[in-house]
């Protein structure tokens, strides 16, 4: 007890020096009140939290929150700003994963388990906070008053327009989620669309939705690893949305090499994925990356957009257009967090307290990281040139926005 009292005093001294609008109540009833009205109130439920309050990182604080060793009250945006004020911005110097740990990642078995861990939580859970099409990726907000539903439809169409989809073309969506993009492309652009996923829940849901929409003649969904897609019949267009983050940096040549072989000459691919804004890192610093790896995305690895373009080029894919959607994803994530909180009781009934806290802090933290510029997200449009070097793309971007 005396030792804890000494540490408590040091924690209070540190909070006083920082002078942040944060009130803290400890498990023994002791309370720290700031000099200014508090925006956020923290209840520390375990002495285990004290060491982290003396030398906090955003990842450590997230762990304590998830494990219910501390509770937090306040606006979610204020909570994230307060966490950064306590911890400091991540310096980008993430602790590198061990060589053995990285070598053990991204086998077919590892990736299958990782995808199911993340996506096969509960279909009811995702339906509570995603849009009606269950698009689990960055939306595209064209106007300030766009709803999430409209912005997700605009994103689907933005991808189809960039790829210049035409009736009868063979279109592959790698990591198709719940099937929103292949159904949109088939219904509105009359392509023959194939989607692949490693999630059994997503596969079953997409299969059912395709049948209900009467699109079975144009749409197909398969439970398949991208490495196992047959190469005997090339695709005209390929999209990968929110998938390559699961691939692993070591496997990017395998991934883009596979896409190159699956594309016909003159074909186009759009890779839509999260990137780091720090060069030569594969996860966020401040223990954030290790928290995400442990609780959210096992085996997830990020890279800088320059590495994406370089790896595509190494495999023969010429990058033609690169667009950042960083602020679009921040807005998307905050809407997801707000919906999650609105349906809190239903979420708790569906997945329980711990899963609710994991997803809440993960999505809110990601929104904060996109706003702060620690992470970004890019759509990279590339193609497999014909022998004469042509791709058949217009010389300007106007075709993406016409009509």
C-alpha positions in Angstrom: 0.0 0.0 0.0 2.8 2.5 0.9 4.5 1.7 -2.4 1.3 2.4 -4.3 0.8 5.6 -2.4 4.2 6.8 -3.5 3.5 5.9 -7.1 0.1 7.7 -6.8 1.8 10.8 -5.7 4.2 10.7 -8.7 1.3 10.2 -11.0 -0.5 13.2 -9.6 2.6 15.3 -9.8 3.0 14.3 -13.5 -0.6 15.2 -14.2 -0.2 18.5 -12.5 2.8 19.3 -14.6 1.0 18.5 -17.8 -1.9 20.6 -16.7 -4.4 18.7 -18.9 -8.2 18.9 -18.3 -8.3 15.3 -17.0 -9.8 14.1 -13.8 -8.7 10.7 -12.4 -10.4 8.7 -9.7 -8.3 5.8 -8.3 -9.5 2.4 -7.1 -9.1 3.5 -3.4 -11.3 6.5 -3.8 -8.4 9.0 -4.1 -9.1 11.6 -6.7 -7.0 14.0 -8.8 -8.8 17.1 -10.0 -7.2 19.4 -12.6 -6.9 23.1 -12.3 -9.3 23.6 -15.3 -12.7 22.0 -15.8 -12.1 18.4 -16.9 -13.1 17.3 -20.4 -12.4 13.7 -19.7 -12.7 11.6 -16.5 -10.8 8.4 -15.9 -11.5 5.8 -13.3 -8.4 3.6 -12.5 -9.6 0.2 -11.3 -6.3 -1.5 -10.8 -2.8 -0.6 -9.5 -1.4 -2.2 -12.7 -2.3 1.0 -14.5 0.0 3.2 -12.4 3.2 2.3 -14.2 1.6 3.1 -17.5 0.4 6.5 -16.3 3.9 7.4 -15.3 5.3 6.4 -18.7 2.2 6.1 -20.9 1.9 5.2 -24.5 -1.3 5.2 -26.5 -1.0 1.4 -26.9 -0.6 0.8 -23.2 -3.6 2.9 -22.4 -5.7 1.2 -25.0 -4.8 -2.2 -23.5 -5.9 -1.1 -20.0 -9.2 0.2 -21.4 -9.9 -3.0 -23.3 -9.0 -5.2 -20.2 -11.4 -3.0 -18.1 -8.6 -1.9 -15.8 -9.6 1.7 -16.4 -12.9 3.3 -17.6 -13.1 6.6 -19.5 -15.9 9.1 -19.7 -16.1 11.9 -22.2 -16.5 12.6 -25.8 -14.5 10.0 -27.8 -12.6 12.7 -29.7 -11.6 14.4 -26.5 -10.5 11.0 -25.1 -8.1 10.4 -28.0 -6.7 14.0 -27.8 -6.2 13.5 -24.1 -4.4 10.1 -24.7 -2.0 11.9 -27.1 -1.5 14.7 -24.6 -0.5 12.2 -22.0 1.6 10.0 -24.2 3.0 12.3 -26.9 2.6 11.7 -30.6 4.0 8.3 -31.9 7.6 8.9 -33.1 7.2 6.3 -35.8 9.9 4.1 -34.2 7.7 1.1 -33.7 9.2 -1.9 -32.1 10.0 -4.2 -35.0 8.5 -7.7 -35.1 11.1 -10.4 -34.6 12.4 -12.1 -37.8 11.0 -15.5 -36.7 7.6 -13.9 -35.9 7.5 -12.4 -39.4 8.6 -15.6 -41.1 5.7 -17.4 -39.4 3.2 -14.9 -40.7 1.2 -15.0 -43.9 1.1 -18.6 -44.7 -2.3 -19.7 -46.1 -3.3 -21.1 -42.7 -2.1 -18.0 -40.8 -4.0 -15.6 -43.1 -7.1 -17.6 -43.0 -7.2 -17.7 -39.2 -6.4 -13.9 -39.0 -9.1 -12.9 -41.4 -11.7 -15.0 -39.6 -10.6 -13.6 -36.2 -11.2 -10.1 -37.5 -14.3 -10.5 -39.8 -16.2 -13.5 -38.3 -17.0 -11.7 -35.1 -20.8 -11.6 -35.6 -22.9 -10.6 -38.6 -25.3 -8.9 -36.3 -22.4 -6.9 -34.8 -21.3 -5.4 -38.2 -24.9 -4.7 -39.2 -25.3 -2.4 -36.2 -22.8 0.2 -37.4 -21.9 -0.3 -41.1 -24.1 1.1 -43.9 -26.9 -1.1 -45.3 -24.5 -2.5 -48.0 -22.0 -3.5 -45.3 -19.1 -1.6 -47.0 -16.2 -2.0 -44.5 -13.8 0.4 -46.0 -13.2 4.2 -46.5 -16.3 6.0 -47.9 -16.1 8.8 -50.4 -17.7 12.1 -49.3 -18.3 14.5 -52.1 -20.3 17.0 -50.1 -20.4 18.1 -46.5 -23.9 16.7 -45.9 -23.4 13.3 -47.5 -24.7 10.5 -45.4 -22.6 7.4 -44.8 -24.9 5.3 -47.0 -24.5 7.8 -49.9 -20.8 8.2 -49.4 -20.2 4.4 -49.6 -22.2 4.2 -52.8 -20.1 7.0 -54.2 -16.9 5.1 -53.2 -18.1 2.0 -55.0 -18.9 4.0 -58.1 -15.7 5.9 -57.9 -13.8 2.6 -58.1 -15.9 1.4 -61.0 -15.4 4.6 -62.9 -11.6 4.7 -62.3 -11.4 1.1 -63.7 -13.6 2.1 -66.7 -15.7 -1.0 -66.3 -17.6 -2.1 -69.4 -20.4 -4.6 -70.0 -19.1 -8.2 -70.4 -15.7 -7.6 -68.9 -14.3 -10.0 -66.3 -13.9 -8.3 -63.0 -12.1 -9.7 -59.9 -12.5 -8.2 -56.4 -9.7 -9.5 -54.1 -11.0 -9.5 -50.5 -14.6 -8.8 -51.5 -16.0 -8.4 -48.0 -19.8 -8.8 -47.9 -20.0 -8.5 -51.7 -21.0 -4.8 -52.1 -18.5 -3.9 -54.9 -19.1 -7.0 -57.1 -22.9 -6.5 -56.8 -22.6 -2.8 -57.6 -20.4 -3.5 -60.6 -22.5 -6.3 -61.9 -25.8 -4.5 -61.5 -24.7 -1.1 -62.8 -21.9 -1.9 -65.2 -23.0 -5.4 -66.3 -19.6 -6.9 -65.8 -19.0 -10.6 -64.9 -17.8 -10.1 -61.3 -16.0 -12.6 -59.1 -15.2 -11.9 -55.5 -12.9 -13.8 -53.2 -12.7 -13.8 -49.4 -11.3 -15.9 -46.6 -14.1 -15.1 -44.2 -16.8 -17.8 -44.1 -19.3 -15.4 -42.7 -18.7 -12.9 -45.6 -18.9 -15.7 -48.1 -22.2 -17.0 -46.9 -23.7 -13.5 -46.6 -22.5 -12.4 -50.1 -23.7 -15.7 -51.7 -27.2 -15.1 -50.2 -27.4 -11.5 -51.2 -26.3 -12.2 -54.8 -29.1 -14.8 -55.1 -31.7 -12.4 -53.6 -30.7 -9.7 -56.0 -31.0 -12.0 -59.0 -27.4 -11.4 -60.0 -26.2 -15.0 -60.0 -25.7 -15.0 -63.7 -23.2 -12.1 -63.4 -21.8 -12.4 -59.8 -19.9 -15.2 -58.1 -18.2 -15.2 -54.7 -15.6 -17.8 -53.7 -14.0 -18.8 -50.4 -10.4 -18.6 -51.7 -6.9 -17.3 -51.0 -5.7 -14.8 -53.5 -2.7 -17.0 -54.2 -4.9 -19.8 -55.3 -7.0 -17.9 -58.0 -6.6 -19.8 -61.3 -4.6 -17.9 -63.9 -5.9 -19.7 -67.0 -8.5 -17.0 -67.9 -7.2 -13.4 -67.4 -9.4 -10.7 -65.9 -10.0 -7.3 -67.7 -10.1 -5.4 -64.4 -9.1 -6.1 -60.8 -9.9 -4.3 -57.5 -8.5 -4.9 -54.1 -10.1 -2.8 -51.3 -8.8 -2.9 -47.8 -7.0 -6.2 -48.5 -3.3 -5.6 -49.0 -2.8 -4.6 -45.4 -3.2 -8.3 -44.6 -0.7 -9.4 -47.1 2.5 -8.6 -45.2 5.5 -6.6 -46.6 7.5 -9.7 -47.5 4.6 -10.9 -49.6 3.9 -7.7 -51.6 6.0 -9.1 -54.6 3.9 -12.3 -54.4 0.7 -10.3 -54.2 1.3 -7.8 -57.0 3.0 -10.5 -59.1 -0.2 -12.6 -58.8 -2.3 -9.6 -59.9 0.0 -9.0 -62.9 -0.5 -12.6 -64.0 -4.2 -12.5 -63.5 -4.6 -9.3 -65.6 -4.9 -9.4 -69.4 -2.5 -7.1 -71.3 -4.0 -3.6 -71.2 -6.0 -4.5 -68.1 -6.3 -2.2 -65.0 -6.1 -2.8 -61.3 -7.1 -0.5 -58.4 -5.4 -1.1 -55.0 -7.2 0.7 -52.2 -5.3 0.4 -48.9 -4.1 1.9 -45.7 -0.5 3.2 -45.6 1.9 4.7 -43.1 3.1 8.3 -43.5 6.5 7.3 -42.0 8.9 5.7 -44.4 10.5 2.3 -43.5 8.0 1.3 -40.9 5.4 -1.5 -40.9 3.3 -0.3 -37.9 2.6 2.8 -35.9 4.8 3.7 -32.9 3.7 4.4 -29.4 2.8 0.7 -29.0 -0.3 1.3 -31.2 0.9 -1.2 -33.8 1.5 -4.0 -31.3 -2.0 -3.3 -29.7 -3.7 -3.6 -33.1 -1.6 -6.8 -33.9 -2.7 -8.4 -30.6 -6.3 -7.4 -30.4 -7.6 -6.4 -33.9 -5.6 -7.4 -37.0 -3.2 -10.3 -36.3 -0.4 -10.1 -38.8 -1.4 -6.7 -40.2 1.5 -4.7 -41.7 1.5 -1.3 -43.3 4.0 0.4 -45.6 4.5 3.8 -47.2 2.7 4.6 -50.4 6.0 4.9 -52.2 6.7 1.2 -51.4 3.3 0.3 -52.9 4.1 2.1 -56.2 7.6 0.6 -56.2 6.4 -3.0 -55.6 3.8 -2.6 -58.3 6.4 -1.3 -60.7 8.8 -4.2 -59.9 6.0 -6.6 -60.9 5.3 -4.9 -64.2 2.3 -2.8 -63.2 2.5 0.8 -64.2 0.9 3.3 -61.7 -1.3 5.8 -63.5 -3.2 7.6 -60.8 -2.7 7.9 -57.0 -5.3 9.5 -54.8 -5.2 10.0 -51.0 -8.5 9.5 -49.2 -7.0 10.2 -45.7 -9.6 12.7 -44.4 -12.4 10.6 -46.0 -11.4 7.7 -43.8 -11.2 9.8 -40.7 -14.8 10.9 -41.3 -15.9 7.4 -42.1 -14.4 6.0 -38.9 -15.9 8.7 -36.7 -19.3 7.9 -38.2 -18.7 4.2 -37.4 -17.7 5.0 -33.8 -20.8 7.2 -33.3 -23.1 4.4 -34.6 -21.3 1.9 -32.4 -22.0 4.1 -29.4 -25.6 4.8 -30.4 -26.2 1.0 -30.5 -24.1 0.2 -27.5 -26.6 -2.0 -25.7 -27.2 -4.1 -28.8 -23.5 -4.3 -29.4 -22.9 -5.6 -25.9 -25.7 -8.2 -26.3 -24.1 -9.3 -29.6 -20.3 -9.5 -28.7 -19.8 -8.5 -25.1 -18.0 -5.7 -23.3 -14.4 -6.6 -24.3 -15.1 -6.7 -28.0 -17.1 -3.5 -27.8 -14.1 -1.8 -26.2 -11.7 -3.3 -28.7 -13.6 -2.0 -31.7 -14.4 1.3 -30.1 -10.9 2.2 -29.2 -9.5 0.7 -32.4 -11.8 2.7 -34.7 -11.6 5.9 -32.7 -7.8 5.6 -32.5 -7.6 5.0 -36.3 -9.8 8.1 -37.0 -7.4 10.2 -34.8 -4.4 8.7 -36.6 -5.8 9.6 -40.0 -6.7 13.2 -38.8 -3.2 13.6 -37.4 -1.5 12.4 -40.5 0.2 9.4 -39.0 -1.6 7.1 -41.4 -3.1 7.6 -44.9 -5.1 5.6 -47.4 -4.5 5.6 -51.1 -6.2 4.4 -54.2 -3.5 3.5 -56.7 -4.7 2.9 -60.2 -2.3 0.9 -62.3 -2.3 -1.2 -65.5 -0.5 -4.0 -67.4 0.7 -2.2 -70.5 0.3 -3.7 -74.0 3.4 -4.6 -75.9 3.3 -1.1 -77.5 3.3 0.5 -74.1 -0.3 1.7 -74.2 -3.0 1.3 -71.5 -6.0 2.8 -73.2 -6.6 5.3 -70.4 -7.8 8.9 -71.1 -5.1 11.5 -70.7 -6.9 13.3 -67.9 -9.0 12.4 -64.8 -12.2 13.9 -66.2 -13.6 10.5 -67.1 -13.7 9.6 -63.4 -16.1 12.4 -62.5 -18.3 12.8 -65.7 -22.0 12.2 -65.5 
